[in-house]
């Protein structure tokens, strides 16, 4: 079952509440999903009408809109963006000219980049994590299915499409250490996110009690598309 948790909070919960949703035909070939979302903002209940953006495909990293309840700024390079009164008192994630800034405070309807940085293209809004938990491995063994037998994952092979790997992490379902997906060749020295398409191997510190299950998460306000996942594992005979 898929659960889509909207960023923000309401009445002490860790996410916002969707009160109504409707789908209308879009003008770019994608359907538009309209939502009425209820959040607690500055101690007051607020309701906003929001529209889900189309999935990111083959664009510039600066154009990726991967936040909730957000806005886009484009123009001359600035260090502060205003017009964010709807997020007063919240912390926002920002993608500014392709560089990730997380947990910036919104005050008086504005947010500023740290260290005097400026940017000409901003995507700013409430950050969220994309997460997935796999099921128990079920493949054929020498004498039938391995369901119920102990299994241990050594590594994952992920097939990625236009993904910022700096925000991508995997973890054994039993052990608590998140493993960062690392591709040194696409790490930009200026701190800007880079998009990677291809296969990457990620080692996992797993145990025999995990049934071959793993967790995957992406924590940045940047694109992440996993086309396929192949576990490399050992199983009891």
TAJOCOR-V34659 format. One record per backbone hydrogen bond with DSSP energy under -1.0 kcal/mol. NH is the residue of the N-H (numbers start at 0). CO is the residue of the C=O. If there is no record, write none. Layout:
nh: [NH & NH]
co: [CO & CO]
//
This chain:
nh: [12 & 15 & 16 & 18 & 19 & 21 & 23 & 31 & 33 & 34 & 35 & 36 & 37 & 38 & 39 & 40 & 43 & 45 & 47 & 49 & 51 & 62 & 63 & 67 & 70 & 72 & 74 & 77 & 80 & 83 & 86 & 87 & 88 & 89 & 91 & 92 & 93 & 94 & 95 & 96 & 98 & 100 & 103 & 105 & 106 & 109 & 110 & 112 & 116 & 118 & 121 & 122 & 123 & 124 & 125 & 129 & 131 & 133 & 136 & 140 & 145 & 148 & 151 & 153 & 154 & 155 & 156 & 157 & 158 & 159 & 160 & 162 & 163 & 164 & 166 & 167 & 168 & 169 & 170 & 172 & 178 & 180 & 185 & 186 & 190 & 192 & 195 & 197 & 199 & 201 & 203 & 205 & 209 & 212 & 214 & 215 & 216 & 217 & 218 & 221 & 226 & 227 & 229 & 231 & 233 & 235]
co: [9 & 5 & 37 & 35 & 35 & 33 & 31 & 23 & 21 & 49 & 19 & 47 & 16 & 45 & 8 & 43 & 40 & 38 & 36 & 34 & 32 & 59 & 60 & 125 & 123 & 121 & 119 & 118 & 110 & 108 & 83 & 84 & 105 & 86 & 103 & 124 & 100 & 122 & 98 & 120 & 95 & 93 & 91 & 89 & 109 & 106 & 80 & 78 & 113 & 77 & 72 & 94 & 70 & 92 & 67 & 217 & 215 & 213 & 210 & 143 & 138 & 145 & 233 & 231 & 231 & 201 & 229 & 199 & 227 & 197 & 224 & 195 & 222 & 162 & 163 & 164 & 216 & 178 & 214 & 212 & 169 & 167 & 182 & 183 & 187 & 97 & 162 & 159 & 157 & 155 & 153 & 203 & 206 & 209 & 170 & 131 & 168 & 129 & 166 & 219 & 158 & 158 & 156 & 154 & 151 & 149]
//
